[in-house]
Amino acid sequence: MSQAELEVCVDNSAALFSCLRSGVDRVELCSALAVGGLTPSYGLMKLAGRLAESAAVSGVGGIRGDDKRSVGRPPRTQVLAMIRPRSGNFCFSTMETTLMCEDIAVAREAGLAGVVLGAATAEGTLDLPILARLCHAAEGLQLTLHRVIDVLDDPLLAIDQAVELGFTRILTSGGAPTVADGLSRLSAIQMHAGRRIQIMAGAGLTPTLAKRIQAEIGIESFHASCRRQATADPVLSAFGFSGEEGELDVALIDDYRRSLASVDY
């Protein structure tokens, strides 16, 4: 039996630091979580690389980028950068694709373990030429196909294509706005993927729901924001400067761990 993994998405340095201190398995590094996550800044990626290495040396963290554990040194939390240049659809232009390749190079330079990306056509399929170019730029890095799969017409075909492209895992809510509403398709996705590629469940996840998915569907990788509701500053909100994504709740990370560890096989 393998141990279930928890990935937490963050869009600021404080949340990043807390995740590394807590030793989550992976961090998805973003900006603008309110719109589903965009490419983080160069500065945040560089900081993540330094902090992840420091956490490994000091004995805090999850898994190294190459999944190999060094003798005498604790494993390191993986940090993967979201590569998405704007909000909205996943149909990207040539210029946007070039920009994403540059951002992948920045993630590599920063020492991150991998990248999270996706691209689609107007016809509702994966954009294979663009993804091939992005995957080539990310050669040697971990690759997560993000929730673009949830807006495609044939997610099972997309799984086959993601395997061929060399993706490590796929994040999905089962084709629904939240994973609670997509359990039936999520089960079909996991069954189709088998052991060829890791399926990671996310979107509206709770510790209790993660435990159910692990027990009933067999998925052992989970993605969550682990945030508590924040009170927005009314002055900043009036000027459009304040988001309402909430703040990272380390106690919720612990709740996920306890819930997932309690599953009986």
Stockholm file with secondary structure:
# STOCKHOLM 1.0

chainA/1-265         MSQAELEVCVDNSAALFSCLRSGVDRVELCSALAVGGLTPSYGLMKLAGRLAESAAVSGVGGIRGDDKRSVGRPPRTQVLAMIRPRSGNFCFSTMETTLMCEDIAVAREAGLAGVVLGAATAEGTLDLPILARLCHAAEGLQLTLHRVIDVLDDPLLAIDQAVELGFTRILTSGGAPTVADGLSRLSAIQMHAGRRIQIMAGAGLTPTLAKRIQAEIGIESFHASCRRQATADPVLSAFGFSGEEGELDVALIDDYRRSLASVDY
#=GR chainA/1-265 SS CCCCEEEEEECSHHHHHHHHHHTCSEEEECBCGGGTCBCCCHHHHHHHHHHHHHHHHHTCCSCCTTSCCCTTSCCCCEEEEECCCSSSCSCCCHHHHHHHHHHHHHHHHTTCSEEEECCBCTTSSBCHHHHHHHHHHTTTSEEEECGGGGGSSCHHHHHHHHHHHTCSEEEECSSSSSGGGCHHHHHHHHHHHTTSSEEEEESSCCHHHHHHHHHHTCCCEEEECCEECCCCCHHHHHTTCCCCCCEECHHHHHHHHHHHHTCCC
#=GC SS_cons         CCCCEEEEEECSHHHHHHHHHHTCSEEEECBCGGGTCBCCCHHHHHHHHHHHHHHHHHTCCSCCTTSCCCTTSCCCCEEEEECCCSSSCSCCCHHHHHHHHHHHHHHHHTTCSEEEECCBCTTSSBCHHHHHHHHHHTTTSEEEECGGGGGSSCHHHHHHHHHHHTCSEEEECSSSSSGGGCHHHHHHHHHHHTTSSEEEEESSCCHHHHHHHHHHTCCCEEEECCEECCCCCHHHHHTTCCCCCCEECHHHHHHHHHHHHTCCC
//
